[in-house]
Amino acid sequence: MLTDKSILVTGGTGSFGKAFVRTVLERYPEVRRLVIFSRDELKQYEMQQVFPASQFPCLRYFIGDVRDEARLRRALEGIDIVVHAAALKQVPAAEYNPFECIKTNVLGAQNLIEACLSNGVQRVVALSTDKAAAPVNLYGATKLCSDKLFIAANNIKGNRDIRFSVVRYGNVMGSRGSVIPFFLERVRTGVLPITDPRMTRFNISLQEGVDMVLWSINNAWGGEVLVPKIPSYRITDVATAVGAQCRQEIVGVRPGEKIHEEMITASDSASTVDLGDYYAILPMAGQFTLEEYCAQTGAKLVEPGFAYDSGTNPQFLSVGELRGLIAHYVDGPTAD
């Protein structure tokens, strides 16, 4: 699917974007063009030092913001595949600056949809978050709205050969602003702050997220919200894995924060199917039926009332497993 194709990644200088670019360059050396679209010139400069044009002539760097539809339209000229990773993601920042989050995550999503429809793009995969399921904070609400926009875009594509799909997954291990790098910074103080000892989260590696997006580009019908089957962890186990001798201090849940994260709610169960490695929440009113999708993909409907959240997930990472994953995926000091 990617050979001789032109690909654009919004938010391409972020953790996901860099991992995606590295993977595409390794696996698809015959990719025609790979465009990094982002608004931070310094991060683009730093990324160019890692992926120099002399070594990777297919790479292009576009300064731009998804809030600017005209710039998106120009950047998408000749593009076949779009991966949408741009978003404002920090929960406290979104609560304090709500409309800024809306302008990027919601209006930016619609700008991208309109630009893709106008430029002959064939595949669009938008990155979502577990916080979009039954959202309790503004960030999650904006991503749920974004998800709905991308799914509904399939209804207005007309006779265009384009498919819009969404990939929703949990916390990426070691990503910027996440709990593990935060704990690694605090480990030398001897105290690790715990919001709530009951708290659990889903966990996925950056590479697993990239692989899921690549799978979606090749296999999504358009209209799915795809969810990976991934393990959970307890926040107290993460603290123990990072600094077993550190004191764990309970500081309370932050505004807009859940005890357990959800990726599929019971309300979604009527339109959710099991694909083996992934679940897919299918559109209730789309261009195909549940029966057609299951018949052609081998998917199976989940049980009525099925829900998928980090607290009831049957698979949990142990302290030892967490320690091994942190050593493999995350750089930083630990205290044993």
C-alpha positions as CSV (number, residue, x, y, z in Angstrom):
1,M,0.0,0.0,0.0
2,L,2.9,2.4,0.7
3,T,5.2,1.6,-2.1
4,D,5.4,4.5,-4.6
5,K,2.8,6.4,-2.5
6,S,3.0,10.0,-1.1
7,I,2.3,10.2,2.6
8,L,1.7,13.2,4.9
9,V,1.8,13.0,8.7
10,T,0.3,15.9,10.7
11,G,2.0,16.5,13.9
12,G,4.9,14.7,12.3
13,T,7.6,15.9,14.7
14,G,6.0,14.3,17.8
15,S,6.9,11.0,19.3
16,F,4.5,9.0,17.1
17,G,5.5,11.0,13.9
18,K,9.2,10.3,14.3
19,A,8.6,6.6,15.0
20,F,6.2,6.3,12.0
21,V,8.7,8.0,9.7
22,R,11.6,5.8,10.9
23,T,9.4,2.6,10.3
24,V,8.2,3.7,6.9
25,L,11.8,4.5,5.7
26,E,13.0,1.1,6.9
27,R,10.1,-1.0,5.6
28,Y,9.1,0.9,2.5
29,P,12.3,2.3,0.9
30,E,10.3,2.9,-2.3
31,V,7.9,5.3,-0.8
32,R,7.6,8.3,-3.2
33,R,7.3,11.1,-0.7
34,L,7.0,11.5,3.0
35,V,5.8,14.9,4.2
36,I,6.2,16.1,7.8
37,F,3.5,18.7,8.5
38,S,3.9,20.5,11.9
39,R,4.0,24.0,13.3
40,D,7.3,23.9,15.2
41,E,10.3,24.9,13.1
42,L,12.8,23.9,15.8
43,K,11.5,20.4,16.0
44,Q,11.5,20.1,12.2
45,Y,15.2,21.3,12.2
46,E,16.0,18.7,14.9
47,M,14.2,16.0,13.0
48,Q,16.2,16.9,9.8
49,Q,19.4,16.2,11.7
50,V,18.2,12.7,12.4
51,F,16.8,12.2,8.9
52,P,18.9,14.4,6.6
53,A,17.6,15.1,3.1
54,S,20.9,13.9,1.6
55,Q,20.2,10.4,2.9
56,F,16.4,10.4,2.6
57,P,15.5,12.5,-0.5
58,C,11.8,11.4,-0.2
59,L,11.3,13.5,3.0
60,R,9.7,16.9,2.9
61,Y,9.0,19.4,5.8
62,F,6.0,21.7,5.7
63,I,5.6,24.4,8.4
64,G,1.8,24.7,9.0
65,D,-1.0,24.4,11.4
66,V,-4.1,22.2,11.0
67,R,-6.1,25.3,12.0
68,D,-5.1,26.7,8.6
69,E,-7.2,25.0,5.9
70,A,-5.5,26.8,3.0
71,R,-2.1,25.6,4.1
72,L,-3.4,22.1,4.5
73,R,-4.8,22.1,1.0
74,R,-1.4,23.2,-0.4
75,A,0.5,20.6,1.7
76,L,-1.9,17.8,0.5
77,E,-1.4,18.3,-3.2
78,G,-0.4,15.0,-4.7
79,I,-0.7,13.1,-1.3
80,D,-2.2,9.6,-1.3
81,I,-2.2,8.8,2.4
82,V,-2.7,11.0,5.5
83,V,-1.9,10.0,9.1
84,H,-3.4,12.6,11.5
85,A,-1.4,12.8,14.7
86,A,-1.6,16.6,15.4
87,A,-3.5,17.5,18.6
88,L,-3.3,19.4,21.8
89,K,-3.1,16.5,24.3
90,Q,-2.3,17.8,27.8
91,V,-5.4,17.4,29.9
92,P,-4.7,20.3,32.4
93,A,-3.8,22.7,29.5
94,A,-7.0,21.8,27.7
95,E,-9.1,22.5,30.8
96,Y,-7.4,25.9,31.3
97,N,-7.5,26.8,27.6
98,P,-10.6,25.0,26.3
99,F,-11.2,26.8,23.0
100,E,-7.6,26.5,21.9
101,C,-8.0,22.8,22.3
102,I,-11.2,22.9,20.3
103,K,-9.7,24.9,17.5
104,T,-6.9,22.4,17.0
105,N,-8.6,19.1,17.8
106,V,-12.1,19.7,16.4
107,L,-11.9,22.5,13.8
108,G,-8.4,21.3,12.7
109,A,-9.9,17.8,12.1
110,Q,-12.7,19.2,9.9
111,N,-10.1,21.4,8.0
112,L,-8.1,18.2,7.3
113,I,-11.2,16.3,6.1
114,E,-12.2,19.1,3.7
115,A,-8.6,19.4,2.4
116,C,-8.4,15.6,1.9
117,L,-11.7,15.5,0.0
118,S,-10.4,18.3,-2.3
119,N,-7.1,16.7,-3.1
120,G,-7.7,13.1,-4.1
121,V,-6.3,11.6,-0.9
122,Q,-7.1,7.8,-0.8
123,R,-6.6,6.8,2.9
124,V,-6.9,8.8,6.1
125,V,-6.1,7.4,9.5
126,A,-6.7,9.6,12.5
127,L,-5.1,8.9,15.9
128,S,-7.5,9.0,18.8
129,T,-7.2,8.3,22.6
130,D,-8.8,6.2,25.3
131,K,-9.9,9.5,26.8
132,A,-12.4,9.8,23.9
133,A,-14.5,7.0,25.3
134,A,-17.1,8.4,27.8
135,P,-15.0,11.5,28.2
136,V,-14.8,13.4,31.5
137,N,-12.4,16.1,30.4
138,L,-12.3,18.5,27.5
139,Y,-9.4,16.9,25.7
140,G,-11.3,13.6,25.6
141,A,-14.5,15.4,24.5
142,T,-12.6,17.1,21.6
143,K,-11.1,13.8,20.5
144,L,-14.5,12.1,20.6
145,C,-15.9,14.9,18.4
146,S,-12.9,14.5,16.1
147,D,-13.5,10.8,15.8
148,K,-17.1,11.4,14.9
149,L,-16.1,13.9,12.2
150,F,-13.6,11.4,10.6
151,I,-16.1,8.6,10.7
152,A,-18.9,10.7,9.3
153,A,-16.6,12.0,6.5
154,N,-17.1,8.6,4.8
155,N,-20.8,9.6,4.2
156,I,-19.9,12.7,2.2
157,K,-17.1,11.3,0.0
158,G,-19.4,10.7,-3.0
159,N,-17.6,8.7,-5.7
160,R,-14.1,9.6,-4.4
161,D,-11.8,6.7,-3.7
162,I,-11.1,7.7,-0.1
163,R,-11.5,5.9,3.3
164,F,-11.4,7.6,6.7
165,S,-10.8,5.5,9.8
166,V,-9.7,6.1,13.4
167,V,-7.2,4.3,15.6
168,R,-7.8,4.6,19.3
169,Y,-5.3,3.4,21.9
170,G,-4.0,4.0,25.4
171,N,-1.0,5.6,26.9
172,V,2.1,5.3,24.9
173,M,5.0,4.0,27.1
174,G,7.5,6.8,27.5
175,S,5.8,9.4,25.4
176,R,6.3,13.1,26.3
177,G,4.2,14.2,29.3
178,S,3.3,10.7,30.4
179,V,3.7,9.2,33.8
180,I,6.9,7.1,33.3
181,P,9.2,9.9,32.2
182,F,7.7,12.0,35.0
183,F,8.5,9.3,37.6
184,L,12.0,8.9,36.2
185,E,12.6,12.6,36.7
186,R,11.3,12.4,40.3
187,V,13.0,9.2,41.3
188,R,16.1,10.9,42.8
189,T,13.9,12.8,45.2
190,G,12.9,9.6,46.9
191,V,9.2,10.4,46.6
192,L,6.8,9.5,43.8
193,P,3.4,11.2,43.7
194,I,0.4,8.9,43.2
195,T,-2.9,10.4,42.3
196,D,-4.9,7.4,43.5
197,P,-3.6,4.0,44.4
198,R,-6.6,2.3,42.5
199,M,-5.6,4.0,39.2
200,T,-5.0,1.9,36.1
201,R,-4.1,2.7,32.6
202,F,-3.7,0.9,29.3
203,N,-0.2,0.5,27.9
204,I,1.1,0.3,24.3
205,S,4.6,0.8,22.9
206,L,5.2,3.4,20.3
207,Q,6.1,0.8,17.8
208,E,2.9,-1.1,18.4
209,G,1.0,2.1,17.8
210,V,2.8,2.6,14.5
211,D,2.2,-1.0,13.4
212,M,-1.5,-0.6,14.1
213,V,-1.7,2.6,12.0
214,L,0.1,0.8,9.1
215,W,-2.3,-2.2,9.5
216,S,-5.2,0.3,9.3
217,I,-3.9,1.9,6.2
218,N,-3.9,-1.5,4.5
219,N,-7.0,-3.1,6.0
220,A,-9.5,-0.5,7.2
221,W,-12.7,-0.3,5.2
222,G,-13.4,3.3,6.3
223,G,-15.7,4.1,9.1
224,E,-14.1,2.0,11.8
225,V,-12.8,3.1,15.2
226,L,-10.0,0.5,15.7
227,V,-8.9,-0.5,19.2
228,P,-6.0,-2.7,20.0
229,K,-6.0,-5.5,22.6
230,I,-3.3,-4.3,25.0
231,P,-2.4,-4.8,28.6
232,S,-3.1,-2.6,31.6
233,Y,-0.9,-1.5,34.5
234,R,-1.5,-0.2,38.0
235,I,0.0,3.2,38.7
236,T,1.4,1.9,42.0
237,D,3.2,-0.9,40.1
238,V,4.7,1.6,37.7
239,A,6.0,3.6,40.7
240,T,7.5,0.4,42.2
241,A,9.1,-0.6,38.9
242,V,10.7,2.8,38.5
243,G,11.8,3.3,42.2
244,A,11.1,0.4,44.5
245,Q,12.7,2.3,47.4
246,C,10.8,5.5,46.8
247,R,8.0,6.6,49.1
248,Q,4.6,6.7,47.3
249,E,2.8,9.9,48.3
250,I,-1.0,10.1,47.5
251,V,-1.7,13.6,46.0
252,G,-5.3,13.2,44.7
253,V,-6.8,12.9,41.3
254,R,-6.4,15.8,39.0
255,P,-9.4,17.6,37.5
256,G,-10.7,15.7,34.5
257,E,-8.9,12.5,35.3
258,K,-10.4,9.0,35.5
259,I,-9.5,6.2,37.9
260,H,-9.7,3.7,35.0
261,E,-9.5,4.4,31.3
262,E,-12.1,3.2,28.8
263,M,-11.6,2.4,25.1
264,I,-15.0,0.8,24.4
265,T,-18.1,1.5,26.4
266,A,-21.0,-0.8,26.9
267,S,-23.1,1.5,24.7
268,D,-20.7,0.7,21.8
269,S,-21.1,-3.0,22.2
270,A,-23.9,-3.4,19.7
271,S,-21.7,-2.2,16.9
272,T,-18.3,-3.6,18.1
273,V,-16.6,-6.6,16.5
274,D,-13.6,-8.7,17.4
275,L,-10.9,-8.9,14.7
276,G,-8.5,-11.0,16.6
277,D,-5.7,-8.5,17.5
278,Y,-8.1,-5.6,17.4
279,Y,-11.6,-4.5,18.1
280,A,-13.5,-2.4,15.6
281,I,-16.4,-0.1,16.5
282,L,-18.4,0.1,13.3
283,P,-20.6,3.0,12.2
284,M,-24.2,2.4,13.0
285,A,-25.2,4.1,9.7
286,G,-22.6,3.6,7.1
287,Q,-21.9,2.2,3.7
288,F,-21.8,-1.4,4.9
289,T,-23.6,-3.5,7.5
290,L,-22.3,-5.4,10.4
291,E,-23.1,-8.7,8.7
292,E,-21.2,-7.7,5.5
293,Y,-18.2,-6.6,7.5
294,C,-18.1,-9.8,9.6
295,A,-18.7,-12.0,6.6
296,Q,-15.7,-10.6,4.6
297,T,-13.3,-10.0,7.5
298,G,-14.0,-13.0,9.7
299,A,-14.8,-10.6,12.6
300,K,-17.2,-11.7,15.3
301,L,-19.7,-9.5,17.2
302,V,-18.8,-9.0,20.9
303,E,-21.3,-10.0,23.6
304,P,-24.1,-7.5,24.4
305,G,-23.0,-5.1,27.1
306,F,-19.3,-5.7,26.4
307,A,-17.0,-3.0,27.6
308,Y,-13.2,-2.6,27.5
309,D,-11.5,-0.6,30.2
310,S,-8.2,-0.7,32.0
311,G,-9.6,-1.7,35.3
312,T,-11.4,-4.9,34.2
313,N,-8.9,-5.8,31.4
314,P,-7.9,-9.5,32.0
315,Q,-4.3,-8.7,31.1
316,F,-2.1,-6.7,33.6
317,L,1.6,-6.1,33.4
318,S,3.6,-7.2,36.5
319,V,6.2,-5.0,38.2
320,G,8.9,-7.1,36.6
321,E,7.4,-6.8,33.1
322,L,7.0,-3.1,33.6
323,R,10.6,-2.8,34.6
324,G,11.7,-4.7,31.5
325,L,9.6,-2.6,29.2
326,I,10.8,0.7,30.8
327,A,14.4,-0.4,30.4
328,H,13.7,-1.3,26.7
329,Y,11.6,1.7,25.7
330,V,12.4,4.6,28.0
331,D,15.6,6.3,28.8
332,G,16.2,7.6,32.3
333,P,17.5,6.8,35.8
334,T,15.8,4.3,38.1
335,A,16.2,3.6,41.8
336,D,16.1,-0.1,42.8
